[in-house]
Amino acid sequence: MPFTTRSIMSQRIEFCLLASKPGSNISDLCRRYEISRRTGYKWLKRYNEKGNKGLLDHSKRPYNFPNKTCTEIEEYVIKLRKNDPEWGSVYIN
C-alpha cells in the first residue's frame, strides 16, 4: 500500500472542518495534528472569517515602519549627497 501525501493546506482545512463541528475537542485535535492550541485557534478564527483563503500563510513583514524616514527627506539627502560627494561617508551608487 503506497503512502499518501497530503498538503499542508488540506490538513489545515481538515482540522478546521473537524474543529467546527459541535462538541469537538480542540485540544485533542491539536495533539492529533501536532500543533499548539494557540495555532489551532488562530487557524479556526481565520477559517471562520475568510474561509479557505484565511488558511494561507501570511507574510511576516510588518504593516508599518514607525521609524522610517519619509521619502521627501530621503530624496533631499540623496540630492545633497550627489551635489557634494565629499560630504559624509563614502557613497556607493
Backbone torsions as a table, in degrees:
resi	resn	phi	psi	omega
1	MET	NA	124.3	-178.5
2	PRO	-74.4	153.9	176.9
3	PHE	-74.5	143.8	176.4
4	THR	-99.9	137.5	176.7
5	THR	-110.3	136.3	-179.9
6	ARG	-122.9	142.5	-179.9
7	SER	-74.9	161.3	178.4
8	ILE	-62.2	-40.4	-178.6
9	MET	-62.7	-41.6	179.9
10	SER	-66.3	-34.2	177.2
11	GLN	-68.3	-39.2	178.4
12	ARG	-64.8	-43.2	179.1
13	ILE	-63.6	-44.2	179.1
14	GLU	-60.4	-43.9	178.1
15	PHE	-58.0	-48.0	-176.8
16	CYS	-66.0	-37.8	177.7
17	LEU	-64.7	-42.2	178.6
18	LEU	-68.8	-38.8	-178.4
19	ALA	-71.8	-23.9	-178.7
20	SER	-78.8	-15.2	-179.6
21	LYS	-68.7	142.4	177.7
22	PRO	-63.2	137.5	178.4
23	GLY	81.4	7.5	179.5
24	SER	-75.6	150.3	-179.5
25	ASN	-103.1	106.7	-175.8
26	ILE	-62.9	-40.4	-178.4
27	SER	-60.6	-44.2	178.9
28	ASP	-65.2	-41.1	178.3
29	LEU	-63.2	-40.7	179.2
30	CYS	-63.5	-40.2	177.3
31	ARG	-64.5	-41.1	-179.2
32	ARG	-64.5	-39.7	-179.4
33	TYR	-90.9	2.1	176.4
34	GLU	56.4	50.1	175.1
35	ILE	-129.0	161.8	177.5
36	SER	-76.6	159.3	177.7
37	ARG	-64.4	-34.7	177.9
38	ARG	-59.4	-44.4	177.6
39	THR	-65.7	-40.9	179.0
40	GLY	-60.1	-46.0	178.9
41	TYR	-68.0	-33.9	177.5
42	LYS	-64.0	-47.1	178.5
43	TRP	-61.5	-43.1	-178.3
44	LEU	-63.9	-40.6	178.5
45	LYS	-64.3	-46.1	179.0
46	ARG	-62.8	-40.4	-179.6
47	TYR	-64.2	-41.8	179.6
48	ASN	-68.1	-31.6	-178.9
49	GLU	-81.4	-43.8	-170.3
50	LYS	-123.5	-0.1	-178.3
51	GLY	75.9	-148.5	-177.2
52	ASN	-62.7	-33.0	-179.3
53	LYS	-65.0	-25.7	178.8
54	GLY	-70.0	-16.2	-177.9
55	LEU	-90.5	-4.0	176.5
56	LEU	-67.4	154.3	177.8
57	ASP	-65.0	138.0	178.3
58	HIS	-98.9	151.9	178.2
59	SER	-67.6	144.8	177.8
60	LYS	-89.0	-1.2	-178.5
61	ARG	-66.5	136.3	179.3
62	PRO	-65.9	153.2	-180.0
63	TYR	-74.0	-32.3	179.4
64	ASN	-141.3	164.6	-179.8
65	PHE	-127.4	92.1	-172.7
66	PRO	-63.9	-26.0	-177.7
67	ASN	-98.2	7.5	-178.2
68	LYS	-72.6	136.7	177.4
69	THR	-75.1	138.0	-178.7
70	CYS	-67.1	155.5	-172.4
71	THR	-64.9	-32.5	179.8
72	GLU	-61.6	-43.3	-179.9
73	ILE	-68.2	-41.0	177.8
74	GLU	-58.9	-46.9	-179.9
75	GLU	-63.6	-39.2	179.6
76	TYR	-63.8	-44.6	179.9
77	VAL	-65.3	-41.1	178.8
78	ILE	-63.6	-42.0	178.6
79	LYS	-62.5	-44.1	177.2
80	LEU	-60.9	-42.0	-177.1
81	ARG	-65.4	-39.9	179.5
82	LYS	-69.9	-32.3	178.7
83	ASN	-71.3	-33.3	-179.3
84	ASP	-130.9	84.3	-174.5
85	PRO	-64.2	-18.5	-179.9
86	GLU	-84.8	-7.3	-178.9
87	TRP	-81.3	130.0	176.6
88	GLY	80.6	-162.0	-177.7
89	SER	-78.6	177.0	-178.0
90	VAL	-66.3	129.8	-178.9
91	TYR	-101.3	122.6	178.3
92	ILE	-112.6	119.4	-176.6
93	ASN	-87.7	NA	NA
